[in-house]
């Protein structure tokens, strides 16, 4: 690893203080950390005294960046960073406003790589591959080591170029109370009731059986009423993520293919291989948004929420569902984001009833079970990749200063320490660091997951989605109709698919008229009978199964950990 030697010795005193007092442990030696900070000091010299504005979602990782790393960066480089934290929906709204008004609201966004399909089409997002070799070459860290990042596939467009640099990453996995699952009396009761072992569910049938078991048959543990399932259902943007974050493909609605199904993705949008033009979401256009597997996925979400979750869960949003789980009265959660790990390892004194008095975990995480339509080679689940994103509307000098902070915040000097705080990994060198080998038993399976090849089967929203912000907001509105009982799941998904096609038709018109999507906007198929797509065309949309609840299958948690370790 080679860094340029800097001459700003006055700042090196601050850098060495931060290295010694804060940025330990690190995947670099102290000498390598010092060399990396020397490079940052020298690269930042033209921008000393500048003040830049950054925006990100309010999660522990970004709280650490806003409270600690901005201060360190300013003391080391002389560049002040105002980092504003807000809800994810507000971050997306700010980005949309900057795109629409061409005004520079923020110099740098931590923006989910879910938006990659929009970013590479609209021509207003900085192509980082070109940037690092061109205008941004003088401010690109020679020790950045792109190959060390393991979320770059999510920020890479079909042209093979990187548009977004990972900063934090978390998956949606299965969460369960291992202490309850290990109880011999409950194991025996479950085996008598269902005819197989209580363990980590491999399919949705087993998950449903376990949810029913704890809610209706166990009912109470240690004097506390317990439930077999946890979820959220408030009519809010979070409800859209609940579905677009690969829930339909976990049921098996999409085609095989990684990182996303080809030609039909986890939203049900069809885009033929080798093209960049989506052709439809409705089954009648070759999509799968309102196909039977997708409808089944929504039906199960609604049914389990009503029957097996604690009272009031349907009124919770994404952020409110976390403290509800930490109350300690839920046996399992099929759709649990590992971003909450930092909260779920807190002590009982901090209100977390899922650890014992010594702070040992009573829970574990494992791969989420898959639905009856799922097939080998399909995406297993969702991985959020919050990524540093630069916009062309940001003035060049501010863009360069912002790019320096983006690299600093996920540099090898600071990344191991930052990951110990936020527990959201983006670097292979970090997750394999010996300090995480030591901490692994306190993180419930997360380290084993990220060290295994399985992590590649959990992926972000793909490039079939041409405009994430505009299409995503349709999801929560229509899924909210299911929660409210206004429409059945089939009716809601029919309406959703229809509106997605209507919106994509407008995108197509804009692209054909003024190149709004760089020629990669939708080109919708003409509608045909649904039977043609379901029965005559290979792959998704898949035909209905005669039996959507096959025999439940479980596996011992220890077998999963052993396989991950191997």
C-alpha positions as CSV (number, residue, x, y, z in Angstrom):
1,X,0.0,0.0,0.0
2,X,1.5,3.3,-1.1
3,X,0.5,6.8,0.1
4,X,2.0,10.1,-0.9
5,X,4.0,11.7,1.9
6,X,2.4,15.0,3.1
7,X,4.0,18.2,4.4
8,X,1.2,19.5,6.6
9,X,2.9,18.3,9.8
10,X,0.7,20.5,12.0
11,X,-2.3,18.4,11.1
12,X,-0.4,15.2,11.5
13,X,-0.4,15.8,15.3
14,X,-4.2,15.7,15.2
15,X,-4.2,12.7,12.8
16,X,-1.9,10.7,15.1
17,X,-4.0,11.6,18.2
18,X,-7.2,10.3,16.4
19,X,-5.3,7.2,15.3
20,X,-4.2,6.4,18.8
21,X,-7.3,7.4,20.7
22,X,-10.1,6.5,18.4
23,X,-9.2,4.6,15.3
24,X,-8.2,1.3,16.9
25,X,-8.4,-1.4,16.0
26,X,-7.7,-1.1,12.3
27,X,-6.9,-3.5,9.4
28,X,-3.8,-1.3,8.8
29,X,-0.7,-1.1,10.9
30,X,-0.2,2.2,12.8
31,X,2.4,3.2,10.2
32,X,0.0,2.5,7.4
33,X,-2.7,4.5,9.1
34,X,-0.3,7.5,9.5
35,X,0.7,7.2,5.8
36,X,-3.0,7.2,4.8
37,X,-3.8,10.3,6.9
38,X,-0.7,12.0,5.4
39,X,-2.2,11.5,2.0
40,X,-5.6,12.9,3.1
41,X,-3.9,16.0,4.5
42,X,-2.0,16.7,1.3
43,X,-5.0,16.0,-0.9
44,X,-7.2,18.3,1.2
45,X,-4.8,21.3,1.1
46,X,-6.7,23.2,-1.7
47,X,-10.0,22.9,0.2
48,X,-8.9,23.9,3.8
49,X,-11.5,26.2,5.3
50,X,-14.3,24.9,3.1
51,X,-17.6,23.8,4.6
52,X,-19.6,21.0,2.9
53,X,-23.1,19.6,3.5
54,X,-23.8,15.8,3.7
55,X,-27.1,14.0,4.3
56,X,-27.8,10.4,5.4
57,X,-30.3,8.2,7.0
58,X,-30.5,8.2,10.8
59,X,-29.0,4.8,11.8
60,X,-26.1,4.2,14.3
61,X,-23.4,4.0,11.6
62,X,-24.3,7.5,10.3
63,X,-24.7,8.9,13.9
64,X,-21.1,7.9,14.5
65,X,-20.0,9.5,11.2
66,X,-21.9,12.7,12.1
67,X,-20.8,13.0,15.7
68,X,-17.2,11.6,15.5
69,X,-15.9,11.3,12.0
70,X,-16.8,14.8,10.9
71,X,-14.9,16.2,13.9
72,X,-11.9,14.0,13.1
73,X,-12.0,14.9,9.4
74,X,-12.1,18.7,10.2
75,X,-9.2,18.5,12.6
76,X,-7.1,16.4,10.3
77,X,-7.9,18.1,6.9
78,X,-9.4,21.5,7.7
79,X,-12.6,20.8,5.9
80,X,-15.8,21.2,7.9
81,X,-18.6,18.7,7.3
82,X,-22.2,19.4,8.2
83,X,-23.8,16.0,8.2
84,X,-27.5,16.0,8.5
85,X,-29.4,12.9,9.5
86,X,-33.1,12.2,8.6
87,X,-35.5,9.4,7.7
88,X,-34.7,7.5,4.5
89,X,-37.8,8.9,2.7
90,X,-36.6,12.4,3.4
91,X,-33.1,11.7,2.0
92,X,-34.7,10.4,-1.2
93,X,-37.0,13.5,-1.3
94,X,-33.9,15.8,-1.0
95,X,-32.2,13.9,-3.8
96,X,-35.3,14.2,-6.0
97,X,-35.5,18.0,-5.3
98,X,-31.8,18.4,-6.3
99,X,-32.4,16.5,-9.5
100,X,-35.5,18.4,-10.4
101,X,-34.4,21.9,-9.5
102,X,-30.7,21.5,-10.5
103,X,-29.9,23.3,-7.2
104,X,-27.1,22.0,-5.1
105,X,-28.8,21.1,-1.8
106,X,-26.2,18.7,-0.6
107,X,-22.6,18.1,-1.7
108,X,-22.8,14.4,-0.9
109,X,-25.6,11.8,-0.3
110,X,-25.5,8.5,1.5
111,X,-28.1,7.1,-0.9
112,X,-29.2,3.5,-1.1
113,X,-27.9,1.6,-4.1
114,X,-31.5,0.6,-4.7
115,X,-31.5,3.8,-6.9
116,X,-28.8,2.5,-9.2
117,X,-31.3,1.9,-12.0
118,X,-32.2,5.6,-11.9
119,X,-28.7,7.0,-11.3
120,X,-27.1,5.5,-14.4
121,X,-30.1,6.4,-16.6
122,X,-30.6,10.1,-15.7
123,X,-27.1,11.3,-16.4
124,X,-26.9,13.6,-13.3
125,X,-25.1,11.2,-11.0
126,X,-21.3,11.1,-11.1
127,X,-19.9,8.0,-12.7
128,X,-17.3,7.1,-10.1
129,X,-15.3,4.9,-12.4
130,X,-14.7,7.8,-14.8
131,X,-14.4,10.3,-11.9
132,X,-11.6,8.4,-10.1
133,X,-9.6,8.2,-13.4
134,X,-10.5,11.7,-14.5
135,X,-11.6,14.9,-12.7
136,X,-11.4,13.2,-9.3
137,X,-8.0,11.4,-9.8
138,X,-6.1,14.0,-7.6
139,X,-8.5,13.4,-4.7
140,X,-8.8,9.6,-5.0
141,X,-7.1,7.7,-2.2
142,X,-4.4,5.3,-3.7
143,X,-5.3,3.0,-0.8
144,X,-9.0,3.1,-1.4
145,X,-8.9,-0.6,-2.6
146,X,-12.2,-0.9,-4.4
147,X,-11.8,-4.7,-4.5
148,X,-11.9,-4.8,-0.7
149,X,-15.5,-3.5,-0.8
150,X,-18.1,-6.3,-1.1
151,X,-21.2,-4.2,-2.0
152,X,-19.9,-2.6,-5.2
153,X,-22.1,-4.9,-7.4
154,X,-25.1,-3.1,-6.1
155,X,-23.7,0.3,-7.1
156,X,-22.6,-0.9,-10.6
157,X,-24.6,-0.2,-13.7
158,X,-25.1,-2.5,-16.7
159,X,-22.3,-0.5,-18.4
160,X,-19.9,-2.0,-15.8
161,X,-19.1,1.3,-14.2
162,X,-19.4,2.2,-10.5
163,X,-21.8,5.0,-9.6
164,X,-22.1,4.5,-5.8
165,X,-19.4,3.7,-3.2
166,X,-20.7,1.5,-0.3
167,X,-20.6,3.1,3.1
168,X,-22.8,0.8,5.2
169,X,-24.5,-2.4,4.5
170,X,-27.1,-4.6,6.2
171,X,-29.2,-7.6,5.2
172,X,-32.7,-8.7,6.1
173,X,-32.3,-12.1,7.9
174,X,-34.3,-14.4,10.1
175,X,-34.2,-13.6,13.9
176,X,-35.2,-16.0,16.6
177,X,-35.1,-16.7,20.4
178,X,-32.6,-19.5,20.5
179,X,-33.1,-19.9,24.3
180,X,-36.8,-20.8,23.7
181,X,-36.0,-23.0,20.7
182,X,-33.5,-24.9,22.8
183,X,-35.9,-25.8,25.5
184,X,-36.5,-29.5,25.6
185,X,-40.1,-29.2,26.7
186,X,-41.0,-26.9,23.8
187,X,-39.0,-29.1,21.3
188,X,-41.0,-32.1,22.4
189,X,-44.3,-30.2,22.3
190,X,-43.6,-28.9,18.8
191,X,-42.6,-32.3,17.5
192,X,-45.8,-33.9,18.8
193,X,-47.9,-31.1,17.3
194,X,-46.3,-30.8,13.9
195,X,-44.3,-34.0,13.3
196,X,-40.9,-32.5,12.8
197,X,-38.2,-30.7,14.8
198,X,-38.4,-27.1,16.1
199,X,-35.5,-25.3,14.5
200,X,-34.6,-22.6,12.0
201,X,-37.3,-22.7,9.3
202,X,-36.1,-23.4,5.8
203,X,-39.4,-22.7,4.2
204,X,-42.5,-20.5,4.8
205,X,-44.5,-23.5,5.9
206,X,-42.2,-24.1,8.9
207,X,-42.2,-20.4,9.7
208,X,-46.0,-20.3,9.8
209,X,-46.1,-23.5,11.9
210,X,-43.7,-22.0,14.4
211,X,-45.6,-18.7,14.5
212,X,-48.8,-20.6,15.2
213,X,-47.1,-22.7,17.8
214,X,-45.8,-19.9,20.0
215,X,-48.9,-17.7,19.6
216,X,-51.6,-20.2,20.0
217,X,-50.1,-23.2,21.8
218,X,-47.3,-21.9,24.0
219,X,-48.9,-18.6,24.7
220,X,-46.9,-17.8,27.8
221,X,-43.3,-18.1,28.9
222,X,-42.0,-17.1,32.3
223,X,-45.3,-15.3,33.0
224,X,-45.2,-13.2,29.8
225,X,-47.6,-13.6,26.9
226,X,-45.6,-14.5,23.8
227,X,-46.1,-14.3,20.1
228,X,-44.7,-16.2,17.2
229,X,-44.1,-13.4,14.7
230,X,-43.2,-9.8,14.5
231,X,-43.6,-7.3,11.6
232,X,-45.0,-3.9,10.9
233,X,-47.9,-2.6,8.8
234,X,-48.3,1.2,9.2
235,X,-49.4,2.9,6.0
236,X,-46.2,4.8,5.4
237,X,-43.2,4.7,3.0
238,X,-41.7,2.0,5.2
239,X,-44.4,-0.3,4.0
240,X,-43.2,0.0,0.5
241,X,-39.7,-1.1,1.5
242,X,-41.2,-4.0,3.3
243,X,-42.3,-5.3,-0.1
244,X,-39.7,-4.0,-2.5
245,X,-36.9,-5.3,-0.3
246,X,-37.1,-8.6,-2.0
247,X,-40.2,-9.9,-0.2
248,X,-41.8,-11.0,-3.5
249,X,-38.6,-12.8,-4.6
250,X,-38.3,-14.5,-1.2
251,X,-41.7,-16.0,-2.0
252,X,-40.3,-17.0,-5.5
253,X,-42.0,-14.4,-7.7
254,X,-38.9,-13.4,-9.7
255,X,-36.6,-15.3,-12.1
256,X,-33.4,-16.9,-11.0
257,X,-30.3,-14.7,-11.3
258,X,-27.9,-12.8,-9.1
259,X,-27.7,-10.1,-8.1
260,X,-31.2,-9.8,-9.4
261,X,-33.6,-12.0,-11.4
262,X,-33.3,-12.1,-15.2
263,X,-35.4,-11.1,-17.0
264,X,-38.0,-10.5,-14.1
265,X,-36.7,-8.9,-10.9
266,X,-37.8,-8.8,-7.3
267,X,-40.3,-6.0,-8.0
268,X,-41.9,-8.0,-10.8
269,X,-40.5,-5.7,-13.5
270,X,-39.4,-7.5,-16.7
271,X,-36.3,-6.3,-18.6
272,X,-34.9,-8.7,-21.2
273,X,-31.3,-9.9,-20.8
274,X,-28.8,-7.7,-22.7
275,X,-31.1,-4.6,-22.8
276,X,-31.6,-1.6,-20.5
277,X,-35.3,-1.1,-21.3
278,X,-38.0,-2.4,-18.8
279,X,-41.0,-3.8,-20.7
280,X,-43.7,-4.1,-18.0
281,X,-44.7,-5.0,-14.4
282,X,-48.2,-6.5,-15.1
283,X,-48.5,-10.2,-16.0
284,X,-50.2,-9.1,-19.3
285,X,-46.9,-7.4,-20.3
286,X,-44.6,-10.2,-19.1
287,X,-44.1,-8.8,-15.6
288,X,-44.9,-10.5,-12.3
289,X,-46.0,-7.8,-9.9
290,X,-49.5,-9.2,-9.8
291,X,-48.6,-12.8,-10.5
292,X,-49.8,-15.5,-8.1
293,X,-46.5,-15.8,-6.2
294,X,-46.4,-12.0,-5.6
295,X,-50.0,-12.0,-4.4
296,X,-49.3,-15.0,-2.2
297,X,-46.4,-13.1,-0.7
298,X,-48.6,-10.2,0.3
299,X,-51.4,-12.5,1.5
300,X,-48.9,-14.2,3.9
301,X,-47.5,-10.9,5.2
302,X,-51.0,-9.7,6.0
303,X,-52.2,-13.0,7.4
304,X,-49.2,-13.5,9.7
305,X,-49.4,-9.8,10.9
306,X,-53.0,-10.3,11.9
307,X,-52.8,-13.7,13.4
308,X,-49.4,-14.1,15.1
309,X,-47.9,-10.7,15.8
310,X,-48.3,-8.7,19.1
311,X,-51.4,-6.4,19.2
312,X,-50.7,-3.0,17.5
313,X,-48.0,-4.3,15.2
314,X,-50.0,-3.4,12.2
315,X,-49.8,0.3,13.4
316,X,-46.0,0.3,13.7
317,X,-43.6,1.5,11.1
318,X,-40.1,0.3,10.3
319,X,-38.4,2.4,13.0
320,X,-41.0,1.6,15.7
321,X,-40.8,-2.1,15.2
322,X,-37.3,-2.3,16.7
323,X,-38.1,-1.4,20.3
324,X,-41.2,-3.6,20.1
325,X,-39.0,-6.6,19.4
326,X,-36.6,-5.8,22.2
327,X,-39.4,-6.2,24.7
328,X,-38.6,-9.9,24.6
329,X,-42.1,-11.3,23.9
330,X,-41.5,-12.5,20.3
331,X,-40.2,-15.9,19.2
332,X,-39.1,-15.1,15.7
333,X,-39.1,-12.5,12.9
334,X,-38.8,-13.6,9.2
335,X,-37.9,-10.1,8.0
336,X,-35.4,-8.5,10.4
337,X,-32.8,-6.0,9.3
338,X,-29.3,-6.5,10.7
339,X,-28.9,-2.7,11.0
340,X,-30.7,-3.2,14.3
341,X,-27.9,-5.5,15.6
342,X,-26.3,-2.6,17.5
343,X,-29.5,-2.0,19.4
344,X,-30.2,-5.7,20.0
345,X,-26.9,-6.2,21.8
346,X,-27.6,-3.5,24.4
347,X,-28.0,-4.5,28.0
348,X,-31.1,-5.2,30.1
349,X,-30.5,-1.8,31.8
350,X,-30.9,-0.2,28.4
351,X,-34.3,-1.8,28.0
352,X,-33.3,-4.9,25.9
353,X,-35.0,-8.0,27.2
354,X,-33.4,-10.2,24.5
355,X,-30.1,-10.6,26.5
356,X,-29.5,-12.1,29.9
357,X,-28.3,-10.4,33.0
358,X,-24.7,-10.8,31.9
359,X,-25.5,-9.4,28.5
360,X,-25.3,-12.7,26.7
361,X,-27.5,-13.0,23.6
362,X,-30.7,-15.0,24.0
363,X,-31.3,-14.7,20.2
364,X,-29.5,-15.6,16.9
365,X,-29.8,-14.7,13.3
366,X,-30.0,-17.1,10.4
367,X,-31.0,-17.1,6.7
368,X,-34.6,-16.2,6.1
369,X,-36.8,-19.1,4.9
370,X,-38.1,-19.0,1.4
371,X,-41.6,-19.4,-0.1
372,X,-43.0,-22.3,-2.1
373,X,-42.3,-20.7,-5.4
374,X,-38.6,-20.1,-4.7
375,X,-36.1,-22.0,-6.8
376,X,-32.3,-22.5,-6.6
377,X,-30.4,-19.6,-8.1
378,X,-32.9,-17.0,-7.0
379,X,-32.1,-14.1,-4.7
380,X,-32.4,-15.2,-1.1
381,X,-33.1,-11.8,0.4
382,X,-32.4,-8.1,0.5
383,X,-29.2,-6.3,1.3
384,X,-29.3,-2.6,1.9
385,X,-26.2,-0.9,0.6
386,X,-26.1,2.8,1.7
387,X,-23.6,4.3,-0.7
388,X,-21.8,7.6,-1.1
389,X,-23.3,9.3,-4.1
390,X,-22.1,12.5,-5.9
391,X,-24.2,14.6,-8.2
392,X,-23.1,16.5,-11.3
393,X,-25.0,19.6,-10.0
394,X,-22.5,19.9,-7.2
395,X,-19.7,22.4,-8.0
396,X,-16.4,20.7,-8.8
397,X,-14.4,22.0,-5.8
398,X,-17.2,21.0,-3.4
399,X,-17.5,17.6,-5.1
400,X,-13.8,17.0,-4.6
401,X,-14.0,17.9,-0.9
402,X,-17.0,15.7,-0.4
403,X,-15.3,12.8,-2.1
404,X,-12.4,13.1,0.3
405,X,-14.9,12.8,3.2
406,X,-16.7,9.8,1.6
407,X,-13.4,8.0,1.3
408,X,-12.2,9.0,4.8
409,X,-15.4,7.7,6.4
410,X,-14.9,4.2,4.9
411,X,-11.1,4.2,4.8
412,X,-9.1,1.3,6.2
413,X,-7.8,3.6,8.9
414,X,-11.3,4.1,10.4
415,X,-13.5,1.3,9.0
416,X,-12.9,-1.4,11.6
417,X,-13.7,1.0,14.5
418,X,-16.7,2.4,12.7
419,X,-18.0,-1.1,12.1
420,X,-17.7,-2.0,15.7
421,X,-20.0,0.9,16.5
422,X,-22.6,0.6,13.7
423,X,-22.1,-3.1,12.8
424,X,-22.8,-2.5,9.1
425,X,-20.0,-4.0,7.0
426,X,-18.7,-3.0,3.6
427,X,-15.1,-4.1,3.6
428,X,-13.9,-7.7,3.5
429,X,-10.7,-6.8,5.5
430,X,-12.9,-5.4,8.2
431,X,-15.3,-8.4,8.6
432,X,-12.3,-10.7,8.7
433,X,-10.4,-8.7,11.2
434,X,-9.3,-10.6,14.3
435,X,-11.3,-8.2,16.6
436,X,-14.5,-9.5,14.9
437,X,-13.4,-13.1,15.3
438,X,-13.3,-12.3,19.1
439,X,-16.6,-10.4,19.0
440,X,-18.5,-12.9,16.8
441,X,-20.1,-14.8,19.7
442,X,-21.7,-11.5,20.8
443,X,-23.2,-10.7,17.4
444,X,-25.5,-13.7,17.0
445,X,-24.2,-15.1,13.6
446,X,-23.7,-11.8,11.8
447,X,-19.9,-12.3,11.4
448,X,-20.3,-15.9,10.2
449,X,-22.9,-14.7,7.6
450,X,-20.7,-12.0,6.2
451,X,-17.7,-14.3,6.0
452,X,-19.6,-16.9,4.1
453,X,-20.5,-17.0,0.3
454,X,-24.1,-16.7,1.3
455,X,-23.8,-13.0,1.6
456,X,-23.8,-12.7,-2.2
457,X,-27.4,-14.1,-2.4
458,X,-28.7,-11.1,-0.5
459,X,-28.8,-8.2,-2.9
460,X,-30.0,-4.7,-3.4
461,X,-32.8,-3.5,-5.8
462,X,-31.5,-4.0,-9.3
463,X,-31.3,-2.1,-12.5
464,X,-34.7,-3.2,-13.9
465,X,-36.2,-0.4,-11.7
466,X,-35.9,2.8,-13.9
467,X,-36.9,5.3,-11.3
468,X,-36.9,4.1,-7.7
469,X,-38.4,7.1,-6.0
470,X,-41.4,7.4,-8.2
471,X,-42.2,3.7,-8.5
472,X,-41.5,2.9,-4.8
473,X,-44.1,5.3,-3.5
474,X,-46.8,3.3,-5.4
475,X,-46.0,0.2,-3.3
476,X,-46.9,1.5,0.1
477,X,-50.1,3.2,-1.0
478,X,-51.5,0.0,-2.5
479,X,-50.1,-2.4,0.2
480,X,-51.7,0.0,2.7
481,X,-55.1,-0.8,1.1
482,X,-54.5,-4.4,2.0
483,X,-53.8,-3.5,5.6
484,X,-56.9,-1.4,5.7
485,X,-59.0,-4.1,4.3
486,X,-60.0,-1.9,1.4
487,X,-58.8,-4.3,-1.3
488,X,-57.8,-8.0,-1.3
489,X,-54.1,-8.7,-2.0
490,X,-55.0,-9.7,-5.6
491,X,-56.9,-6.5,-6.2
492,X,-54.2,-4.3,-4.7
493,X,-51.4,-6.0,-6.7
494,X,-53.5,-5.7,-9.9
495,X,-53.9,-2.0,-9.2
496,X,-50.2,-1.6,-8.3
497,X,-49.0,-3.3,-11.4
498,X,-51.3,-1.2,-13.6
499,X,-50.1,2.0,-12.1
500,X,-46.5,0.9,-12.4
501,X,-47.1,0.4,-16.1
502,X,-48.8,3.7,-16.5
503,X,-45.9,5.5,-14.8
504,X,-43.4,3.6,-16.9
505,X,-45.4,4.6,-20.0
506,X,-44.9,8.2,-19.1
507,X,-41.2,7.6,-18.6
508,X,-41.1,6.0,-22.0
509,X,-42.7,9.0,-23.6
510,X,-40.2,11.3,-21.8
511,X,-37.3,9.2,-22.9
512,X,-38.4,9.0,-26.5
513,X,-39.1,12.7,-26.6
514,X,-36.0,14.2,-24.9
515,X,-33.7,11.3,-23.8
516,X,-34.8,11.7,-20.2
517,X,-33.4,8.3,-19.3
518,X,-30.5,8.2,-21.7
519,X,-32.3,5.9,-24.1
520,X,-32.7,3.3,-21.3
521,X,-36.2,4.2,-20.3
522,X,-39.1,1.7,-20.4
523,X,-40.3,0.3,-23.8
524,X,-43.5,-1.4,-22.7
525,X,-44.7,-4.6,-24.3
526,X,-48.1,-4.5,-25.8
527,X,-50.6,-6.4,-23.5
528,X,-51.3,-10.0,-24.2
529,X,-53.4,-12.7,-22.5
530,X,-51.9,-13.5,-19.1
531,X,-52.1,-17.2,-20.1
532,X,-49.4,-16.6,-22.8
533,X,-46.9,-15.3,-20.3
534,X,-47.7,-17.8,-17.6
535,X,-47.8,-21.0,-19.6
536,X,-46.0,-20.4,-22.8
537,X,-43.0,-18.3,-21.8
538,X,-40.3,-19.9,-19.7
539,X,-39.7,-18.5,-16.2
540,X,-41.6,-15.7,-14.4
541,X,-44.5,-15.0,-14.2
542,X,-44.8,-18.5,-12.6
543,X,-48.1,-20.4,-12.7
544,X,-50.0,-21.0,-9.4
545,X,-49.1,-24.1,-7.4
546,X,-51.7,-26.6,-6.4
547,X,-50.2,-26.7,-2.9
548,X,-48.8,-23.5,-1.5
549,X,-48.0,-25.1,1.9
550,X,-45.7,-28.0,1.5
551,X,-44.3,-29.9,4.5
552,X,-42.4,-27.6,6.9
553,X,-38.6,-28.1,6.9
554,X,-36.3,-26.9,9.7
555,X,-32.5,-27.1,10.4
556,X,-30.5,-26.9,13.6
557,X,-28.8,-23.5,14.0
558,X,-25.5,-25.2,14.6
559,X,-25.6,-26.7,11.2
560,X,-26.0,-23.3,9.6
561,X,-23.0,-21.8,11.5
562,X,-20.9,-24.8,10.6
563,X,-21.7,-24.5,6.9
564,X,-21.0,-20.7,7.1
565,X,-17.7,-21.4,8.8
566,X,-16.7,-23.9,6.2
